[in-house]
């Protein structure tokens, strides 16, 4: 399970942290959910985010996998709610479209664009981490969290407002 935290100053995005939550190797699903809850609470308590953005559940071919994913997302949401943090959801397609301009972009394409946008030196080892970061950046574009509350609809409008990030 990936996560990404950004800070916003005016029109500038800054990477705060990203990574993955390593889940315990067990068949005990409730224990995994407990671990997700505790790790999410720890991240919230450490970084004190204003909002939580999460990838909305999507329909997959494997119903059991979809059910487990939905439970994991629900536990992360419960952690945020326990700290009175508002939650926002975005579809996988919306996230990819906000970052790359294409709703069917690959994980690698999303990671490459985030690398450029946030001036990261190298791609993280786990693409789940950049997936989490992509949700945060998508939320920024959709919510328009700037000093003037200007709403960005994606990377193109962000780059046009931040010409120093082009190239």
C-alpha positions as CSV (number, residue, x, y, z in Angstrom):
1,X,0.0,0.0,0.0
2,X,1.6,3.2,-1.2
3,X,1.4,6.7,0.3
4,X,2.7,10.1,-0.6
5,X,2.6,13.4,1.2
6,X,3.1,16.8,-0.3
7,X,3.1,20.3,1.0
8,X,1.7,23.2,-1.0
9,X,3.0,26.8,-0.9
10,X,1.3,29.1,-3.4
11,X,1.5,27.2,-6.7
12,X,4.5,25.2,-5.6
13,X,4.3,21.5,-4.7
14,X,7.0,19.9,-2.5
15,X,7.5,16.3,-1.8
16,X,7.4,15.6,2.0
17,X,7.5,11.9,2.1
18,X,6.5,8.8,0.1
19,X,6.8,5.1,0.7
20,X,4.9,1.9,1.1
21,X,3.3,0.2,4.1
22,X,4.8,-3.2,4.4
23,X,2.1,-5.6,5.4
24,X,2.7,-8.5,7.7
25,X,2.9,-11.9,5.9
26,X,-0.1,-13.7,7.3
27,X,-3.4,-15.2,6.1
28,X,-5.1,-13.4,8.9
29,X,-6.9,-10.6,7.0
30,X,-8.1,-8.8,10.2
31,X,-4.5,-8.6,11.4
32,X,-3.5,-7.0,8.1
33,X,-6.3,-4.4,8.5
34,X,-5.1,-3.7,12.0
35,X,-1.6,-3.1,10.7
36,X,-2.9,-0.7,8.0
37,X,-4.9,1.2,10.6
38,X,-1.9,1.5,13.0
39,X,0.5,2.5,10.2
40,X,-1.9,5.1,8.8
41,X,-2.4,6.6,12.3
42,X,1.3,6.8,12.8
43,X,1.8,8.7,9.5
44,X,-1.1,11.0,10.4
45,X,0.4,11.7,13.8
46,X,3.9,12.3,12.4
47,X,3.0,14.5,9.5
48,X,-0.3,16.0,10.6
49,X,-1.9,16.3,7.1
50,X,-4.9,18.6,6.5
51,X,-6.6,16.2,4.2
52,X,-6.5,12.6,3.0
53,X,-6.9,11.7,-0.7
54,X,-7.5,8.1,-1.6
55,X,-7.9,6.1,-4.8
56,X,-11.6,5.1,-5.1
57,X,-12.3,1.4,-5.3
58,X,-12.6,0.1,-8.8
59,X,-14.3,-3.0,-10.2
60,X,-11.8,-5.7,-10.9
61,X,-12.1,-9.2,-12.3
62,X,-11.3,-10.9,-8.9
63,X,-14.2,-10.1,-6.5
64,X,-12.2,-11.3,-3.5
65,X,-9.3,-9.0,-4.3
66,X,-11.7,-6.1,-4.8
67,X,-13.3,-6.8,-1.4
68,X,-10.0,-7.0,0.4
69,X,-8.9,-3.7,-1.3
70,X,-12.1,-2.0,-0.2
71,X,-11.6,-3.1,3.3
72,X,-8.0,-1.8,3.4
73,X,-9.2,1.5,2.0
74,X,-12.0,1.6,4.6
75,X,-9.5,1.1,7.4
76,X,-7.2,3.9,6.1
77,X,-10.3,6.1,5.9
78,X,-11.3,5.2,9.4
79,X,-7.8,6.2,10.6
80,X,-8.2,9.6,9.0
81,X,-11.7,10.1,10.4
82,X,-10.5,9.2,13.9
83,X,-8.3,12.3,13.6
84,X,-11.0,14.4,12.0
85,X,-9.3,14.6,8.7
86,X,-11.5,15.1,5.6
87,X,-11.3,12.4,2.9
88,X,-11.4,12.8,-0.8
89,X,-11.6,10.0,-3.4
90,X,-10.5,9.9,-7.0
91,X,-10.9,7.2,-9.6
92,X,-7.7,5.6,-11.0
93,X,-8.5,7.0,-14.4
94,X,-8.9,10.6,-12.9
95,X,-5.6,10.2,-11.1
96,X,-3.7,9.1,-14.2
97,X,-5.3,11.8,-16.3
98,X,-4.5,14.5,-13.8
99,X,-0.8,13.5,-13.7
100,X,-0.1,12.5,-17.3
101,X,-3.0,13.8,-19.4
102,X,-3.9,10.2,-20.2
103,X,-6.4,8.2,-18.2
104,X,-4.9,4.9,-19.3
105,X,-1.3,5.8,-18.5
106,X,1.0,3.1,-17.1
107,X,2.4,3.2,-13.6
108,X,5.8,4.0,-15.1
109,X,4.4,7.0,-17.0
110,X,2.8,8.3,-13.9
111,X,6.1,7.9,-11.9
112,X,8.1,9.6,-14.7
113,X,5.8,12.7,-14.7
114,X,5.9,12.9,-10.9
115,X,9.7,12.7,-11.0
116,X,9.7,15.7,-13.2
117,X,6.9,17.7,-11.4
118,X,8.4,17.3,-8.0
119,X,12.1,17.4,-9.0
120,X,12.7,14.0,-7.5
121,X,16.2,12.6,-8.1
122,X,15.2,9.0,-8.7
123,X,12.1,6.9,-9.1
124,X,11.2,5.1,-5.9
125,X,11.9,1.3,-5.8
126,X,8.2,0.5,-5.4
127,X,5.7,2.0,-7.9
128,X,3.0,1.7,-5.2
129,X,4.7,4.6,-3.5
130,X,4.4,6.8,-6.6
131,X,0.8,5.6,-6.9
132,X,0.1,7.1,-3.4
133,X,2.0,10.2,-4.4
134,X,-0.1,10.5,-7.6
135,X,-3.3,10.6,-5.5
136,X,-2.0,13.5,-3.5
137,X,-0.9,15.5,-6.5
138,X,-4.2,14.7,-8.3
139,X,-6.0,16.1,-5.2
140,X,-3.9,19.2,-5.4
141,X,-4.9,19.7,-9.1
142,X,-8.6,19.0,-8.4
143,X,-8.9,21.0,-5.2
144,X,-6.8,23.9,-6.3
145,X,-4.9,24.3,-3.1
146,X,-3.0,27.5,-3.8
147,X,-2.8,30.8,-2.2
148,X,-5.4,32.2,-4.6
149,X,-7.6,29.1,-4.6
150,X,-7.0,28.7,-8.4
151,X,-8.1,25.4,-9.6
152,X,-5.8,23.3,-11.7
153,X,-7.3,20.5,-13.8
154,X,-4.0,18.7,-14.4
155,X,-0.4,18.8,-15.2
156,X,-0.8,21.1,-18.3
157,X,-2.4,23.9,-16.3
158,X,0.1,23.4,-13.5
159,X,3.1,23.7,-15.9
160,X,1.6,26.8,-17.6
161,X,1.2,28.5,-14.1
162,X,4.7,27.3,-13.2
163,X,6.9,27.9,-16.3
164,X,10.1,27.3,-14.2
165,X,9.0,23.7,-14.1
166,X,9.0,23.2,-17.9
167,X,11.9,21.5,-19.5
